[in-house]
Amino acid sequence: MLCALPFSKNPQLQVDLHTGNDENSEIAFHFRVYFGNCVVMNSCDSAGWGFDVKSSEMPFENGKPFKLVISVLQNEYRVKVNDQYCYSFPHRVDPRYVKMMKVWRDISLTSVCVCEREG
């Protein structure tokens, strides 16, 4: 469960799935929320950042808790917010190489679960 901190003027959430164990490694999936504005998704490999995929769909509310689920499917990442499908992003970097997840910006992180698909 995550919550945007209400004391930030323009709160943001960022989740980066890195291929290495440090912040300078490639980013297979970059997910950034500009609360009240838009969501931007991208990836960064050895050639640099790809093109941004933007969405104005905004299920996030400043100061309110939310559940964020990022599923790794065969061809894409699929993002749900509060159990509702909201976004998808095609793989540009093989997700099998992801080793680290960084969650940061203006949020309060209350729990994380990295789970394998059941069934």
C-alpha beads as a LAMMPS data file, in Angstrom:
LAMMPS data file: protein, C-alpha beads

119 atoms
118 bonds

1 atom types
1 bond types

-500.0 500.0 xlo xhi
-500.0 500.0 ylo yhi
-500.0 500.0 zlo zhi

Masses

1 110.0

Atoms # bond

1 1 1 0.000 0.000 0.000
2 1 1 1.261 3.464 -0.860
3 1 1 0.109 6.965 0.016
4 1 1 1.036 10.288 -1.589
5 1 1 2.280 12.662 1.054
6 1 1 -0.145 15.585 1.356
7 1 1 2.524 18.122 2.353
8 1 1 4.218 18.133 -1.050
9 1 1 3.033 20.859 -3.451
10 1 1 3.343 18.707 -6.604
11 1 1 3.688 15.131 -5.344
12 1 1 5.179 12.398 -7.468
13 1 1 5.672 8.638 -7.285
14 1 1 8.414 6.829 -9.141
15 1 1 9.020 3.103 -9.505
16 1 1 12.082 1.919 -11.433
17 1 1 12.857 -1.723 -12.203
18 1 1 16.647 -1.901 -12.640
19 1 1 18.671 -4.622 -14.368
20 1 1 21.532 -4.235 -11.898
21 1 1 21.987 -3.772 -8.181
22 1 1 22.693 -0.044 -8.401
23 1 1 20.896 3.095 -9.541
24 1 1 23.163 3.501 -12.595
25 1 1 22.012 0.248 -14.185
26 1 1 19.570 0.004 -17.073
27 1 1 15.905 0.566 -16.228
28 1 1 13.629 -2.060 -17.746
29 1 1 10.510 -0.213 -16.570
30 1 1 10.192 3.372 -15.353
31 1 1 6.793 4.349 -13.932
32 1 1 6.331 7.942 -12.762
33 1 1 3.134 9.523 -11.479
34 1 1 2.694 13.283 -11.482
35 1 1 -0.326 13.438 -9.143
36 1 1 -3.201 15.406 -10.631
37 1 1 -1.494 15.554 -14.020
38 1 1 -0.242 12.425 -15.828
39 1 1 1.625 9.129 -15.698
40 1 1 4.826 8.621 -17.697
41 1 1 6.321 5.223 -18.549
42 1 1 9.670 4.581 -20.221
43 1 1 12.828 2.465 -20.172
44 1 1 16.523 3.281 -20.230
45 1 1 19.095 0.958 -21.780
46 1 1 22.725 1.399 -22.870
47 1 1 21.556 3.658 -25.732
48 1 1 19.692 5.972 -23.320
49 1 1 16.058 6.736 -22.614
50 1 1 13.385 5.548 -25.018
51 1 1 10.330 7.581 -25.911
52 1 1 7.869 8.425 -23.133
53 1 1 4.496 6.732 -23.029
54 1 1 2.114 9.154 -21.296
55 1 1 -1.381 8.725 -19.935
56 1 1 -3.712 11.326 -18.488
57 1 1 -5.698 8.611 -16.676
58 1 1 -5.299 9.556 -13.014
59 1 1 -6.668 7.094 -10.438
60 1 1 -4.275 8.531 -7.831
61 1 1 -5.349 11.196 -5.336
62 1 1 -2.944 13.303 -3.313
63 1 1 -2.893 12.206 0.333
64 1 1 -5.032 9.070 -0.216
65 1 1 -3.697 5.520 0.097
66 1 1 -3.681 3.291 -2.964
67 1 1 -2.655 -0.197 -3.967
68 1 1 -0.261 -0.414 -6.926
69 1 1 0.333 -3.764 -8.680
70 1 1 2.835 -4.126 -11.520
71 1 1 2.462 -7.463 -13.297
72 1 1 5.121 -8.804 -15.636
73 1 1 3.380 -10.514 -18.535
74 1 1 4.899 -12.187 -21.584
75 1 1 4.999 -9.053 -23.744
76 1 1 4.298 -6.173 -21.371
77 1 1 4.052 -4.731 -17.907
78 1 1 0.468 -4.280 -16.767
79 1 1 -0.316 -1.805 -13.990
80 1 1 -3.350 -1.910 -11.725
81 1 1 -4.330 0.754 -9.221
82 1 1 -6.761 -0.259 -6.481
83 1 1 -7.463 -3.522 -8.363
84 1 1 -8.414 -1.697 -11.595
85 1 1 -6.359 -2.102 -14.783
86 1 1 -4.971 1.309 -15.795
87 1 1 -1.764 1.095 -17.846
88 1 1 0.387 -1.198 -19.970
89 1 1 3.920 -0.839 -21.297
90 1 1 5.635 -3.182 -23.797
91 1 1 8.939 -4.779 -22.832
92 1 1 11.918 -2.916 -24.278
93 1 1 14.449 -4.523 -21.935
94 1 1 14.100 -8.203 -21.095
95 1 1 12.376 -8.343 -17.672
96 1 1 14.302 -11.516 -16.784
97 1 1 17.292 -9.254 -16.091
98 1 1 15.524 -7.125 -13.465
99 1 1 17.365 -7.334 -10.141
100 1 1 16.304 -4.253 -8.185
101 1 1 13.180 -2.187 -7.630
102 1 1 13.460 1.428 -6.506
103 1 1 10.322 3.133 -5.153
104 1 1 10.740 6.811 -4.385
105 1 1 9.609 10.430 -4.521
106 1 1 6.794 11.911 -2.390
107 1 1 5.160 8.755 -1.085
108 1 1 4.899 6.781 2.101
109 1 1 5.490 3.110 1.400
110 1 1 3.698 0.826 3.843
111 1 1 4.310 -2.600 2.272
112 1 1 5.879 -4.374 -0.698
113 1 1 5.208 -7.840 -2.014
114 1 1 7.186 -9.399 -4.848
115 1 1 5.170 -12.469 -5.778
116 1 1 5.255 -15.132 -8.415
117 1 1 2.060 -15.779 -10.289
118 1 1 -0.031 -18.486 -8.722
119 1 1 -1.541 -21.322 -10.684

Bonds

1 1 1 2
2 1 2 3
3 1 3 4
4 1 4 5
5 1 5 6
6 1 6 7
7 1 7 8
8 1 8 9
9 1 9 10
10 1 10 11
11 1 11 12
12 1 12 13
13 1 13 14
14 1 14 15
15 1 15 16
16 1 16 17
17 1 17 18
18 1 18 19
19 1 19 20
20 1 20 21
21 1 21 22
22 1 22 23
23 1 23 24
24 1 24 25
25 1 25 26
26 1 26 27
27 1 27 28
28 1 28 29
29 1 29 30
30 1 30 31
31 1 31 32
32 1 32 33
33 1 33 34
34 1 34 35
35 1 35 36
36 1 36 37
37 1 37 38
38 1 38 39
39 1 39 40
40 1 40 41
41 1 41 42
42 1 42 43
43 1 43 44
44 1 44 45
45 1 45 46
46 1 46 47
47 1 47 48
48 1 48 49
49 1 49 50
50 1 50 51
51 1 51 52
52 1 52 53
53 1 53 54
54 1 54 55
55 1 55 56
56 1 56 57
57 1 57 58
58 1 58 59
59 1 59 60
60 1 60 61
61 1 61 62
62 1 62 63
63 1 63 64
64 1 64 65
65 1 65 66
66 1 66 67
67 1 67 68
68 1 68 69
69 1 69 70
70 1 70 71
71 1 71 72
72 1 72 73
73 1 73 74
74 1 74 75
75 1 75 76
76 1 76 77
77 1 77 78
78 1 78 79
79 1 79 80
80 1 80 81
81 1 81 82
82 1 82 83
83 1 83 84
84 1 84 85
85 1 85 86
86 1 86 87
87 1 87 88
88 1 88 89
89 1 89 90
90 1 90 91
91 1 91 92
92 1 92 93
93 1 93 94
94 1 94 95
95 1 95 96
96 1 96 97
97 1 97 98
98 1 98 99
99 1 99 100
100 1 100 101
101 1 101 102
102 1 102 103
103 1 103 104
104 1 104 105
105 1 105 106
106 1 106 107
107 1 107 108
108 1 108 109
109 1 109 110
110 1 110 111
111 1 111 112
112 1 112 113
113 1 113 114
114 1 114 115
115 1 115 116
116 1 116 117
117 1 117 118
118 1 118 119
